[in-house]
Amino acid sequence: MNAITSLPSDAATQLPHPYLLFLGDTAEPGFAKTAFGVRDWAADKCVGEFSVGATVTTGLPVMTPEEAYAAGARAVLIGVANQGGLIAPSWIASFIEALEAGLDVISGLHNRLVDVPELAATAERLGRRLIDIRVPPAGLPVGSGRKRTGKRLLAVGTDCALGKKYTALALAAAFAERGVDVNFRATGQTGIMIAGGGIPMDAVVSDFEAGAAEVLSPDAAADHWDVIEGQGSLFHPAYAAVSLGLLHGSQPDVIVVCHQPGRETMLGLPDYAVPSIEETIELNLRMGRRTNPAIRCGGIAFNTSGMDAAEAEALMEAESKRLGLPVADPIRRGRAFEALVDSCLK
Amino acid sequence: MNAITSLPSDAATQLPHPYLLFLGDTAEPGFAKTAFGVRDWAADKCVGEFSVGATVTTGLPVMTPEEAYAAGARAVLIGVANQGGLIAPSWIASFIEALEAGLDVISGLHNRLVDVPELAATAERLGRRLIDIRVPPAGLPVGSGRKRTGKRLLAVGTDCALGKKYTALALAAAFAERGVDVNFRATGQTGIMIAGGGIPMDAVVSDFEAGAAEVLSPDAAADHWDVIEGQGSLFHPAYAAVSLGLLHGSQPDVIVVCHQPGRETMLGLPDYAVPSIEETIELNLRMGRRTNPAIRCGGIAFNTSGMDAAEAEALMEAESKRLGLPVADPIRRGRAFEALVDSCLK
């Protein structure tokens, strides 16, 4: 998927690659989600894996940092998160070994690499970089509202954590397969590792939120598409500010609404109902119209991971009829997904 | 206006006071807006003024830092902004004099006091504080969406910079005059200086925007009112993220819409029309309902500073009839303003 390239050098975080994926000491595949995501979506950016006794594997060749450097790697990427999302003390020696071997270190964890004294000292001595993806780039501007050239698609959602990143990646890949000139634009940690660049939108100071989204998808050729990873939901009582700044600054021509059938209350907020799909479409179009009057909804992406194939297909067909829009699960693909891609590009 | 007190110590920035107002070397009253605002709205927090050759005056007694400390002052407050909003090198000696005299220094300017080496060294040597109001407090939580006790009013707007702070201050003062237990909750630099505390909402990381607003107006007695200074506008292509986080986290029972008649395009954005008052009411109520289903609009605050009294009164009467809501200019006061206060409290 080489059409999903990194950002121009004047915008957003830029990551050195290819990566050597670090798996820590994990025995739990759920903790290695980042490594699996990067392997699946950015295979051309990965040369191998290493760990300090992990029993989980990505299936990539096991390499020492020295071997990885010789194979072209330029950074170790921490592909694992333990409970709490912190850098474990038992990992530090591996990162020092990597720095000594010529690799930078990339982390999306909560505490910062640069705040670990041994790492900071080693990186400084060797002229290596410690890259904390959760730290947004400096100098982001206030939004201008100026209409940019090129086409944009934004994945939005009825809630958090229901497949916006996966949907955007799948749509960008499908666009590329059809010969469309496309960039995936990442707005969260794993997305940034996959894309090799991006802006962690939830870490941006709110005054610059829309401005950061403007920087993330700059002027482009008239037939170029940016497919932008969404964040949160306009209906989320904690994160709607992130979602609205991203919507205004992205100026999408097309939104795709991501939804998980059967989820009735917002993740972790049992007192808050998940909004209806229609309401989510309508509010996103209404607010998105402020910076792009031509905004439209291309269709719906369902996360049907909890359903069997026949049940999922029947539901998506019924919902598509009811809403008058394509409804597809980007993981199941098939005809419905192709119809969604058609609708977005039309 | 002693009902407008500072925040509880576990929430938001807390400022030492009374203040000695610093006017720099300004000859332009417009640059001393902050000093005038603090003098007008927090007279009980001000003991005097000093400068390095300013020709502008607040009318307060001129004092040296030493005299001010003896008169009870505990901080110098920079009440002046030059072009660019930076700390001028010619001011530094005055701040060192103030630190030596026992005063802390408070700034709302863009560059930080703590980044001026002479100030940082002097403050550290003497155990004084350098307080940069634009830096939000550490440890702000993610929003919980939990309904809090007590009553809240939020000033919202059709645009930026049209009187939301003034409206909130005037309403809080009017509530207090009627014997209502009320706090003014500040969300911007000057408001924070007036209140003696608050959170600079535009400087908060967007993931914590709603959470910061929740911290700003904590649980209170059932008949207590927090009157919250608004920021930006849901229709502003750069700042709507700030406005939405503040709306969701504030959970207002009442909004008052601030508007400047005659302003046709958004400040500094000639391609963006100012939304109608009706649309502003409707969108704020719709989105505010997410965290407080009982939200209602108390009325409209007009900034009629460009109009003569008869013209302003006629317009406000006509608009009040058209909208079916009180419309008043909080600077002109009078019967219309009392009607607005009635409507908010009813």
Interface residues (C-beta under 8 A of the other chain):
Chain A: V142 G143 S144 G145 R146 M201 D202 A203 V204 V205 S206 D207 E209 A210 G211 L234 F235 P237 A238 Y239 A240 A241 V242 L244 G245 H248 G249 L269 D271 Y272 L283 R286 M287 R290 T291
Chain B: V142 G143 S144 G145 R146 M201 D202 A203 V204 V205 S206 D207 E209 A210 G211 L234 F235 P237 A238 Y239 A240 A241 V242 L244 G245 H248 G249 L269 D271 Y272 L283 R286 M287 R290 T291
